[in-house]
Amino acid sequence: MENKSNKYGFWTKYKKFASTEILLYVIMVVGIILGIIIFGHK
């Protein structure tokens, strides 16, 4: 039971950073894809 309460506390704190982290991952993936396209055309 204690682990569940800790997990919820962690997630409530982490939610603030989660959106920005998802954005960073999306930007990374888009950058990699763009890089592959640019190098592929060359």
Biopython code that builds the backbone (N, CA, C, O; Angstrom):
import numpy as np
from Bio.PDB.StructureBuilder import StructureBuilder

atoms = [
    (1, "MET", "N", (0.841, -1.200, 0.000)),
    (1, "MET", "CA", (0.000, 0.000, 0.000)),
    (1, "MET", "C", (0.886, 1.264, 0.000)),
    (1, "MET", "O", (0.554, 2.263, -0.639)),
    (2, "GLU", "N", (1.990, 1.204, 0.710)),
    (2, "GLU", "CA", (2.890, 2.366, 0.775)),
    (2, "GLU", "C", (3.502, 2.661, -0.599)),
    (2, "GLU", "O", (3.666, 3.821, -0.977)),
    (3, "ASN", "N", (3.835, 1.606, -1.337)),
    (3, "ASN", "CA", (4.416, 1.792, -2.661)),
    (3, "ASN", "C", (3.454, 2.528, -3.593)),
    (3, "ASN", "O", (3.874, 3.390, -4.365)),
    (4, "LYS", "N", (2.160, 2.187, -3.521)),
    (4, "LYS", "CA", (1.163, 2.843, -4.380)),
    (4, "LYS", "C", (1.096, 4.342, -4.081)),
    (4, "LYS", "O", (1.072, 5.162, -4.999)),
    (5, "SER", "N", (1.064, 4.695, -2.790)),
    (5, "SER", "CA", (0.989, 6.117, -2.412)),
    (5, "SER", "C", (2.247, 6.845, -2.899)),
    (5, "SER", "O", (2.163, 7.981, -3.367)),
    (6, "ASN", "N", (3.408, 6.196, -2.790)),
    (6, "ASN", "CA", (4.651, 6.799, -3.267)),
    (6, "ASN", "C", (4.619, 6.990, -4.780)),
    (6, "ASN", "O", (5.070, 8.015, -5.292)),
    (7, "LYS", "N", (4.082, 5.993, -5.495)),
    (7, "LYS", "CA", (3.982, 6.096, -6.947)),
    (7, "LYS", "C", (3.081, 7.261, -7.357)),
    (7, "LYS", "O", (3.415, 8.012, -8.274)),
    (8, "TYR", "N", (1.942, 7.412, -6.680)),
    (8, "TYR", "CA", (1.034, 8.521, -7.004)),
    (8, "TYR", "C", (1.711, 9.858, -6.716)),
    (8, "TYR", "O", (1.577, 10.799, -7.499)),
    (9, "GLY", "N", (2.435, 9.951, -5.606)),
    (9, "GLY", "CA", (3.159, 11.174, -5.267)),
    (9, "GLY", "C", (4.214, 11.483, -6.322)),
    (9, "GLY", "O", (4.396, 12.632, -6.722)),
    (10, "PHE", "N", (4.906, 10.436, -6.764)),
    (10, "PHE", "CA", (5.934, 10.588, -7.799)),
    (10, "PHE", "C", (5.320, 11.076, -9.100)),
    (10, "PHE", "O", (5.850, 11.977, -9.748)),
    (11, "TRP", "N", (4.182, 10.466, -9.482)),
    (11, "TRP", "CA", (3.537, 10.835, -10.753)),
    (11, "TRP", "C", (3.007, 12.263, -10.711)),
    (11, "TRP", "O", (3.116, 12.980, -11.705)),
    (12, "THR", "N", (2.437, 12.693, -9.590)),
    (12, "THR", "CA", (1.925, 14.068, -9.493)),
    (12, "THR", "C", (3.069, 15.065, -9.659)),
    (12, "THR", "O", (2.900, 16.107, -10.293)),
    (13, "LYS", "N", (4.237, 14.746, -9.088)),
    (13, "LYS", "CA", (5.408, 15.615, -9.240)),
    (13, "LYS", "C", (5.955, 15.518, -10.663)),
    (13, "LYS", "O", (6.378, 16.516, -11.247)),
    (14, "TYR", "N", (5.941, 14.308, -11.209)),
    (14, "TYR", "CA", (6.551, 14.057, -12.523)),
    (14, "TYR", "C", (5.714, 14.611, -13.664)),
    (14, "TYR", "O", (6.253, 14.934, -14.723)),
    (15, "LYS", "N", (4.386, 14.727, -13.465)),
    (15, "LYS", "CA", (3.492, 15.214, -14.528)),
    (15, "LYS", "C", (3.931, 16.579, -15.042)),
    (15, "LYS", "O", (3.793, 16.859, -16.233)),
    (16, "LYS", "N", (4.455, 17.433, -14.167)),
    (16, "LYS", "CA", (4.922, 18.763, -14.567)),
    (16, "LYS", "C", (6.057, 18.634, -15.596)),
    (16, "LYS", "O", (6.116, 19.406, -16.553)),
    (17, "PHE", "N", (6.952, 17.663, -15.399)),
    (17, "PHE", "CA", (8.101, 17.478, -16.283)),
    (17, "PHE", "C", (7.776, 16.573, -17.472)),
    (17, "PHE", "O", (8.459, 16.619, -18.495)),
    (18, "ALA", "N", (6.728, 15.747, -17.336)),
    (18, "ALA", "CA", (6.395, 14.761, -18.367)),
    (18, "ALA", "C", (6.103, 15.429, -19.707)),
    (18, "ALA", "O", (6.604, 14.986, -20.740)),
    (19, "SER", "N", (5.290, 16.498, -19.700)),
    (19, "SER", "CA", (4.914, 17.165, -20.957)),
    (19, "SER", "C", (6.151, 17.712, -21.668)),
    (19, "SER", "O", (6.283, 17.558, -22.882)),
    (20, "THR", "N", (7.057, 18.348, -20.926)),
    (20, "THR", "CA", (8.262, 18.901, -21.546)),
    (20, "THR", "C", (9.169, 17.776, -22.038)),
    (20, "THR", "O", (9.807, 17.907, -23.083)),
    (21, "GLU", "N", (9.232, 16.660, -21.286)),
    (21, "GLU", "CA", (10.075, 15.535, -21.694)),
    (21, "GLU", "C", (9.543, 14.899, -22.971)),
    (21, "GLU", "O", (10.318, 14.527, -23.851)),
    (22, "ILE", "N", (8.213, 14.772, -23.075)),
    (22, "ILE", "CA", (7.591, 14.227, -24.289)),
    (22, "ILE", "C", (7.922, 15.133, -25.475)),
    (22, "ILE", "O", (8.252, 14.645, -26.556)),
    (23, "LEU", "N", (7.835, 16.452, -25.276)),
    (23, "LEU", "CA", (8.182, 17.412, -26.329)),
    (23, "LEU", "C", (9.634, 17.222, -26.757)),
    (23, "LEU", "O", (9.930, 17.225, -27.951)),
    (24, "LEU", "N", (10.548, 17.056, -25.789)),
    (24, "LEU", "CA", (11.963, 16.852, -26.113)),
    (24, "LEU", "C", (12.155, 15.580, -26.935)),
    (24, "LEU", "O", (12.915, 15.584, -27.903)),
    (25, "TYR", "N", (11.474, 14.484, -26.562)),
    (25, "TYR", "CA", (11.576, 13.237, -27.319)),
    (25, "TYR", "C", (11.032, 13.410, -28.732)),
    (25, "TYR", "O", (11.616, 12.901, -29.689)),
    (26, "VAL", "N", (9.903, 14.134, -28.868)),
    (26, "VAL", "CA", (9.304, 14.381, -30.194)),
    (26, "VAL", "C", (10.273, 15.182, -31.061)),
    (26, "VAL", "O", (10.476, 14.858, -32.231)),
    (27, "ILE", "N", (10.872, 16.227, -30.486)),
    (27, "ILE", "CA", (11.835, 17.060, -31.221)),
    (27, "ILE", "C", (13.033, 16.204, -31.650)),
    (27, "ILE", "O", (13.512, 16.330, -32.777)),
    (28, "MET", "N", (13.514, 15.336, -30.759)),
    (28, "MET", "CA", (14.641, 14.448, -31.080)),
    (28, "MET", "C", (14.285, 13.541, -32.251)),
    (28, "MET", "O", (15.067, 13.414, -33.193)),
    (29, "VAL", "N", (13.110, 12.906, -32.203)),
    (29, "VAL", "CA", (12.681, 11.980, -33.258)),
    (29, "VAL", "C", (12.539, 12.732, -34.582)),
    (29, "VAL", "O", (12.992, 12.255, -35.622)),
    (30, "VAL", "N", (11.910, 13.907, -34.539)),
    (30, "VAL", "CA", (11.731, 14.716, -35.765)),
    (30, "VAL", "C", (13.094, 15.108, -36.331)),
    (30, "VAL", "O", (13.304, 15.047, -37.542)),
    (31, "GLY", "N", (14.010, 15.506, -35.468)),
    (31, "GLY", "CA", (15.359, 15.874, -35.908)),
    (31, "GLY", "C", (16.080, 14.706, -36.562)),
    (31, "GLY", "O", (16.737, 14.881, -37.588)),
    (32, "ILE", "N", (15.967, 13.522, -35.985)),
    (32, "ILE", "CA", (16.603, 12.323, -36.543)),
    (32, "ILE", "C", (16.001, 12.006, -37.913)),
    (32, "ILE", "O", (16.727, 11.709, -38.861)),
    (33, "ILE", "N", (14.674, 12.072, -38.012)),
    (33, "ILE", "CA", (13.991, 11.780, -39.282)),
    (33, "ILE", "C", (14.419, 12.790, -40.346)),
    (33, "ILE", "O", (14.729, 12.409, -41.474)),
    (34, "LEU", "N", (14.436, 14.074, -39.990)),
    (34, "LEU", "CA", (14.868, 15.115, -40.932)),
    (34, "LEU", "C", (16.315, 14.874, -41.365)),
    (34, "LEU", "O", (16.646, 15.017, -42.542)),
    (35, "GLY", "N", (17.165, 14.513, -40.423)),
    (35, "GLY", "CA", (18.564, 14.218, -40.739)),
    (35, "GLY", "C", (18.682, 13.061, -41.712)),
    (35, "GLY", "O", (19.471, 13.132, -42.654)),
    (36, "ILE", "N", (17.918, 11.998, -41.509)),
    (36, "ILE", "CA", (17.940, 10.834, -42.395)),
    (36, "ILE", "C", (17.463, 11.244, -43.802)),
    (36, "ILE", "O", (18.042, 10.823, -44.804)),
    (37, "ILE", "N", (16.414, 12.060, -43.865)),
    (37, "ILE", "CA", (15.887, 12.518, -45.170)),
    (37, "ILE", "C", (16.940, 13.359, -45.894)),
    (37, "ILE", "O", (17.181, 13.165, -47.085)),
    (38, "ILE", "N", (17.573, 14.303, -45.166)),
    (38, "ILE", "CA", (18.580, 15.198, -45.768)),
    (38, "ILE", "C", (19.759, 14.367, -46.273)),
    (38, "ILE", "O", (20.198, 14.542, -47.409)),
    (39, "PHE", "N", (20.273, 13.466, -45.438)),
    (39, "PHE", "CA", (21.426, 12.638, -45.843)),
    (39, "PHE", "C", (21.027, 11.647, -46.925)),
    (39, "PHE", "O", (21.843, 11.302, -47.780)),
    (40, "GLY", "N", (19.795, 11.190, -46.898)),
    (40, "GLY", "CA", (19.311, 10.252, -47.917)),
    (40, "GLY", "C", (19.277, 10.884, -49.296)),
    (40, "GLY", "O", (19.633, 10.240, -50.283)),
    (41, "HIS", "N", (18.847, 12.155, -49.373)),
    (41, "HIS", "CA", (18.794, 12.857, -50.661)),
    (41, "HIS", "C", (20.183, 13.173, -51.189)),
    (41, "HIS", "O", (20.399, 13.175, -52.401)),
    (42, "LYS", "N", (21.126, 13.441, -50.298)),
    (42, "LYS", "CA", (22.505, 13.710, -50.723)),
    (42, "LYS", "C", (23.132, 12.399, -51.194)),
    (42, "LYS", "O", (24.294, 12.381, -51.599)),
]
sb = StructureBuilder()
sb.init_structure("model")
sb.init_model(0)
sb.init_chain("A")
sb.init_seg("    ")
for serial, (resi, resn, name, xyz) in enumerate(atoms, 1):
    if name == "N":
        sb.init_residue(resn, " ", resi, " ")
    sb.init_atom(name, np.array(xyz, "f"), 0.0, 1.0, " ", f" {name:<3s}", serial, name[0])
structure = sb.get_structure()
